Amino acid sequence: MSMPSSLWLKAEPLILASGSTTRRDMLLAAGIPVEVVKPEIDERAVEKPLADRGVPADQVAAALACAKALAVSRDRPGRLVLAADQTLICGGTAFHKPADLAGAERQIAALAGRTHELHSAFVMARDGAPLAEGLEAARLTMRPLHGDFVARYLAVTGSAALSSVGGYQLEGPGAQLFDKVEGDHFTILGLPLLAVLASLRDLGCLAR
C-alpha cells in the first residue's frame, strides 16, 4: 500500500501575498507549498486614515493583511491567498521598516531600554472574499544599548536590518538586542504560523 506523500492536500500551492522571505521560509519548513505574489497596494495609504482615526495597532495590522489578501485574490480566481502584516508600537508611536541604515540606527536607539509590542495579523482569501483571519501579539524588551554596539550590530546585519520593522531579526543577531521576549516565536517573526495551520486544516487544505 502506498503512503501519502504530502501533508498538503490541494493540487495548487498556497499563494503568499508577501515579499517576506521569512514568512515564505516558515511556510515551506512547515510543509506548505508556496507561490509568492507581491501585493500591489500602498500600505501607508491604507494605514494613514486608520491611524488618523485612532484605530488600535492590532486592527491596523489586520486591515493591512486583509487589503493585501483581497488585492491578490481578485487577480487569481479560485486560488487560496494568504497575506500577513505586522505593526510595532512603542510608547504610543508606530514604527515602520527603516528606509536605510541610518533609519535602522534611529529605530534601535528609540527602542533601546524599552518594551514594545508587535501585532501580527493574517488573512486568507479566495476570489476577493476573506475566508479566515487571525491576530496575535508579543511583547519584547530591548536592553539598554551603547552606540558602539549598535554600530557593530548594523555592520554585521547590513541591509537585512531594513527588512523588518524595528531594524532587527530575532532569529539572527537581533537576538542580542533583547533582555526579554514574551510571546509566540512565529508571531514575532511576522506570521502566527500555528493559527495559520489551524485555518488551513479547517479549509481542508492540510491533512488532519
Order of alpha helices (4+ residues) and beta strands (2+ residues): beta-alpha-beta-alpha-alpha-beta-beta-alpha-beta-beta-alpha-beta-alpha-alpha
